[in-house]
Amino acid sequence: QVQLVESGGGLVQPGGSLRLSCAASTSIFSAYAMGWFRQAPGKQRELVATITTGGRANYADSVKGRFTIARDNAKNTVALQMNSLKPEDTAVYYCKASSYPYEYWGQGTQVTVSS
């Protein structure tokens, strides 16, 4: 069992930045692919960014060039740096750890982009 705890959400104005962090309780963090997903009210959960065990990142088209995912295997953390935020980025952001056939989700952190 892996526990994931997200932090860093909050209220930010359009054009602003936030940095989300996800801490994982596992001694084999490097064996997990990590990802950030989000779910806006009334919408399905969607992929934001993922990073493989080897450090390869993948992004949704809607966040390319604005968001950056990074992992720190020494600290068992994965971060999502979000710049140039837009109102449509408002959602609950979830961290996910996966290593087939297992996957684990965090509780989520709210990000609200509004003036």
C-alpha positions in Angstrom: 0.0 0.0 0.0 1.3 3.4 -1.0 -0.1 6.6 0.6 0.1 9.8 -1.4 -0.4 13.2 0.1 -0.8 16.3 -2.1 -0.1 19.9 -1.1 0.3 23.3 -2.6 -3.2 24.0 -3.9 -5.0 27.3 -3.4 -6.5 30.3 -5.0 -4.5 32.2 -7.6 -5.2 34.9 -10.1 -5.1 34.2 -13.8 -1.6 34.4 -15.1 -0.2 33.3 -11.7 1.7 30.3 -10.7 1.4 27.4 -8.2 3.5 24.5 -7.3 1.9 21.2 -6.3 3.8 18.5 -4.4 3.0 14.9 -3.8 4.7 12.9 -1.1 4.7 9.1 -1.3 5.1 6.7 1.6 7.1 3.9 -0.1 10.6 2.7 0.0 10.6 1.9 -3.7 9.3 5.3 -5.0 11.6 5.0 -8.0 9.7 1.9 -9.2 6.5 3.9 -9.7 5.4 5.9 -12.6 3.8 9.1 -11.3 1.2 11.4 -12.6 -1.0 14.3 -12.0 -4.7 14.3 -12.9 -7.5 16.8 -12.4 -11.2 16.8 -12.1 -13.3 19.9 -12.6 -16.9 20.1 -11.3 -19.2 18.1 -13.6 -16.4 16.8 -15.7 -14.5 13.5 -15.8 -11.0 13.2 -14.3 -8.4 13.9 -16.9 -4.6 13.4 -17.3 -2.5 16.5 -16.7 1.0 15.1 -16.8 2.9 11.9 -16.2 6.5 11.0 -15.6 8.0 7.5 -16.1 10.4 5.8 -13.8 13.1 6.9 -16.2 12.1 10.5 -16.0 10.3 10.9 -19.3 7.5 13.4 -19.0 4.2 13.6 -20.9 1.7 16.4 -20.9 -1.9 17.0 -21.9 -2.1 19.4 -24.9 -3.9 21.9 -22.7 -1.0 22.4 -20.3 2.0 21.9 -22.6 4.5 24.8 -22.2 2.8 26.0 -19.0 3.2 23.0 -16.6 6.2 21.0 -15.7 6.3 17.7 -13.8 9.4 16.6 -12.0 10.2 13.8 -9.6 12.8 13.5 -6.8 13.5 9.9 -6.0 15.6 10.8 -3.0 12.7 12.6 -1.4 9.9 10.4 -2.7 8.1 13.3 -4.2 6.7 14.5 -7.5 6.0 18.1 -8.2 3.8 19.9 -10.7 4.9 23.5 -11.4 2.0 25.4 -13.0 2.6 28.7 -14.7 0.4 31.0 -16.7 -2.6 29.6 -15.0 -6.1 30.0 -16.6 -9.6 29.9 -15.1 -10.1 26.6 -16.9 -7.3 25.1 -14.9 -9.6 25.2 -11.9 -10.0 21.7 -10.5 -9.1 19.2 -7.8 -5.7 17.9 -8.7 -4.8 14.3 -7.8 -1.5 12.5 -7.6 -1.3 8.9 -8.9 1.4 6.3 -8.5 1.3 3.2 -10.7 3.3 0.0 -11.1 1.4 -2.6 -12.9 -1.0 -4.0 -11.7 -1.1 -1.6 -8.8 -2.2 2.0 -8.7 -2.7 4.5 -5.9 -4.4 7.9 -5.7 -4.0 10.8 -3.3 -6.9 12.6 -1.8 -6.5 15.6 -4.0 -5.8 19.3 -3.6 -8.0 22.2 -4.8 -6.7 24.7 -7.3 -8.8 27.7 -8.1 -7.9 30.3 -10.7 -10.0 33.4 -10.4 -9.7 37.1 -10.2 
